Amino acid sequence: MSKKAEADDRGRIVIPSEIREKHGDRYRVVELDDRVELIPLKDDPIEGFREAVGDAFDEKSIAEIKREAREGAHENALRDGSDSE
């Protein structure tokens, strides 16, 4: 589906009702080099995360996912820091 929308004098764009009914009222605005995209946000962000990554984290709690992400970021930072010396 493609619809045309224009910003009003305050920069607001109205999302057509058919699209809101299908995808909801909350969106992330993503600016890319050649366009802007609206990504629908789920009411439950964890549900949206799990849908985005498939079954990669089915057996893990949110606390485990966060801990592993922090550990990975820390390791990357240490590795990147040692590469610059």
C-alpha positions as protocol buffer text, in pm:
chain_id: "A"
residue {
  index: 1
  type: MET
  ca { x: 0 y: 0 z: 0 }
}
residue {
  index: 2
  type: SER
  ca { x: 126 y: 346 z: -82 }
}
residue {
  index: 3
  type: LYS
  ca { x: -27 y: 670 z: 39 }
}
residue {
  index: 4
  type: LYS
  ca { x: 74 y: 1032 z: 2 }
}
residue {
  index: 5
  type: ALA
  ca { x: 112 y: 1247 z: 312 }
}
residue {
  index: 6
  type: GLU
  ca { x: 231 y: 1601 z: 364 }
}
residue {
  index: 7
  type: ALA
  ca { x: 361 y: 1767 z: 676 }
}
residue {
  index: 8
  type: ASP
  ca { x: 157 y: 2055 z: 818 }
}
residue {
  index: 9
  type: ASP
  ca { x: 312 y: 2384 z: 929 }
}
residue {
  index: 10
  type: ARG
  ca { x: 416 y: 2222 z: 1260 }
}
residue {
  index: 11
  type: GLY
  ca { x: 584 y: 1924 z: 1088 }
}
residue {
  index: 12
  type: ARG
  ca { x: 311 y: 1673 z: 1171 }
}
residue {
  index: 13
  type: ILE
  ca { x: 211 y: 1399 z: 928 }
}
residue {
  index: 14
  type: VAL
  ca { x: -119 y: 1216 z: 961 }
}
residue {
  index: 15
  type: ILE
  ca { x: -91 y: 840 z: 914 }
}
residue {
  index: 16
  type: PRO
  ca { x: -399 y: 715 z: 726 }
}
residue {
  index: 17
  type: SER
  ca { x: -648 y: 524 z: 940 }
}
residue {
  index: 18
  type: GLU
  ca { x: -614 y: 202 z: 735 }
}
residue {
  index: 19
  type: ILE
  ca { x: -243 y: 192 z: 816 }
}
residue {
  index: 20
  type: ARG
  ca { x: -294 y: 276 z: 1186 }
}
residue {
  index: 21
  type: GLU
  ca { x: -561 y: 5 z: 1215 }
}
residue {
  index: 22
  type: LYS
  ca { x: -322 y: -251 z: 1069 }
}
residue {
  index: 23
  type: HIS
  ca { x: 4 y: -145 z: 1238 }
}
residue {
  index: 24
  type: GLY
  ca { x: -94 y: 58 z: 1546 }
}
residue {
  index: 25
  type: ASP
  ca { x: -32 y: 413 z: 1665 }
}
residue {
  index: 26
  type: ARG
  ca { x: 335 y: 399 z: 1767 }
}
residue {
  index: 27
  type: TYR
  ca { x: 625 y: 407 z: 1521 }
}
residue {
  index: 28
  type: ARG
  ca { x: 1000 y: 448 z: 1526 }
}
residue {
  index: 29
  type: VAL
  ca { x: 1116 y: 706 z: 1272 }
}
residue {
  index: 30
  type: VAL
  ca { x: 1431 y: 586 z: 1095 }
}
residue {
  index: 31
  type: GLU
  ca { x: 1630 y: 826 z: 879 }
}
residue {
  index: 32
  type: LEU
  ca { x: 1830 y: 655 z: 605 }
}
residue {
  index: 33
  type: ASP
  ca { x: 2051 y: 814 z: 339 }
}
residue {
  index: 34
  type: ASP
  ca { x: 1777 y: 829 z: 76 }
}
residue {
  index: 35
  type: ARG
  ca { x: 1450 y: 804 z: 271 }
}
residue {
  index: 36
  type: VAL
  ca { x: 1269 y: 803 z: 604 }
}
residue {
  index: 37
  type: GLU
  ca { x: 1092 y: 488 z: 725 }
}
residue {
  index: 38
  type: LEU
  ca { x: 830 y: 433 z: 992 }
}
residue {
  index: 39
  type: ILE
  ca { x: 870 y: 107 z: 1183 }
}
residue {
  index: 40
  type: PRO
  ca { x: 564 y: 1 z: 1384 }
}
residue {
  index: 41
  type: LEU
  ca { x: 637 y: -49 z: 1754 }
}
residue {
  index: 42
  type: LYS
  ca { x: 479 y: -332 z: 1948 }
}
residue {
  index: 43
  type: ASP
  ca { x: 304 y: -261 z: 2277 }
}
residue {
  index: 44
  type: ASP
  ca { x: 545 y: -512 z: 2430 }
}
residue {
  index: 45
  type: PRO
  ca { x: 898 y: -424 z: 2311 }
}
residue {
  index: 46
  type: ILE
  ca { x: 1031 y: -763 z: 2421 }
}
residue {
  index: 47
  type: GLU
  ca { x: 776 y: -935 z: 2197 }
}
residue {
  index: 48
  type: GLY
  ca { x: 890 y: -716 z: 1908 }
}
residue {
  index: 49
  type: PHE
  ca { x: 1255 y: -798 z: 1982 }
}
residue {
  index: 50
  type: ARG
  ca { x: 1185 y: -1171 z: 1988 }
}
residue {
  index: 51
  type: GLU
  ca { x: 995 y: -1147 z: 1657 }
}
residue {
  index: 52
  type: ALA
  ca { x: 1285 y: -957 z: 1501 }
}
residue {
  index: 53
  type: VAL
  ca { x: 1551 y: -1212 z: 1598 }
}
residue {
  index: 54
  type: GLY
  ca { x: 1346 y: -1528 z: 1563 }
}
residue {
  index: 55
  type: ASP
  ca { x: 1420 y: -1810 z: 1803 }
}
residue {
  index: 56
  type: ALA
  ca { x: 1779 y: -1704 z: 1874 }
}
residue {
  index: 57
  type: PHE
  ca { x: 1692 y: -1610 z: 2234 }
}
residue {
  index: 58
  type: ASP
  ca { x: 1397 y: -1838 z: 2308 }
}
residue {
  index: 59
  type: GLU
  ca { x: 1566 y: -2008 z: 2600 }
}
residue {
  index: 60
  type: LYS
  ca { x: 1716 y: -1694 z: 2754 }
}
residue {
  index: 61
  type: SER
  ca { x: 1572 y: -1442 z: 2998 }
}
residue {
  index: 62
  type: ILE
  ca { x: 1593 y: -1070 z: 2934 }
}
residue {
  index: 63
  type: ALA
  ca { x: 1852 y: -1044 z: 3213 }
}
residue {
  index: 64
  type: GLU
  ca { x: 2071 y: -1303 z: 3039 }
}
residue {
  index: 65
  type: ILE
  ca { x: 2039 y: -1126 z: 2704 }
}
residue {
  index: 66
  type: LYS
  ca { x: 2135 y: -792 z: 2863 }
}
residue {
  index: 67
  type: ARG
  ca { x: 2431 y: -944 z: 3049 }
}
residue {
  index: 68
  type: GLU
  ca { x: 2564 y: -1111 z: 2733 }
}
residue {
  index: 69
  type: ALA
  ca { x: 2520 y: -789 z: 2533 }
}
residue {
  index: 70
  type: ARG
  ca { x: 2714 y: -591 z: 2795 }
}
residue {
  index: 71
  type: GLU
  ca { x: 2991 y: -851 z: 2807 }
}
residue {
  index: 72
  type: GLY
  ca { x: 3017 y: -850 z: 2428 }
}
residue {
  index: 73
  type: ALA
  ca { x: 3028 y: -470 z: 2415 }
}
residue {
  index: 74
  type: HIS
  ca { x: 3297 y: -466 z: 2685 }
}
residue {
  index: 75
  type: GLU
  ca { x: 3508 y: -723 z: 2496 }
}
residue {
  index: 76
  type: ASN
  ca { x: 3469 y: -526 z: 2172 }
}
residue {
  index: 77
  type: ALA
  ca { x: 3572 y: -205 z: 2345 }
}
residue {
  index: 78
  type: LEU
  ca { x: 3882 y: -371 z: 2490 }
}
residue {
  index: 79
  type: ARG
  ca { x: 3973 y: -525 z: 2154 }
}
residue {
  index: 80
  type: ASP
  ca { x: 3915 y: -196 z: 1966 }
}
residue {
  index: 81
  type: GLY
  ca { x: 4126 y: -10 z: 2221 }
}
residue {
  index: 82
  type: SER
  ca { x: 4415 y: -249 z: 2183 }
}
residue {
  index: 83
  type: ASP
  ca { x: 4400 y: -225 z: 1800 }
}
residue {
  index: 84
  type: SER
  ca { x: 4470 y: 149 z: 1809 }
}
residue {
  index: 85
  type: GLU
  ca { x: 4799 y: 116 z: 2002 }
}
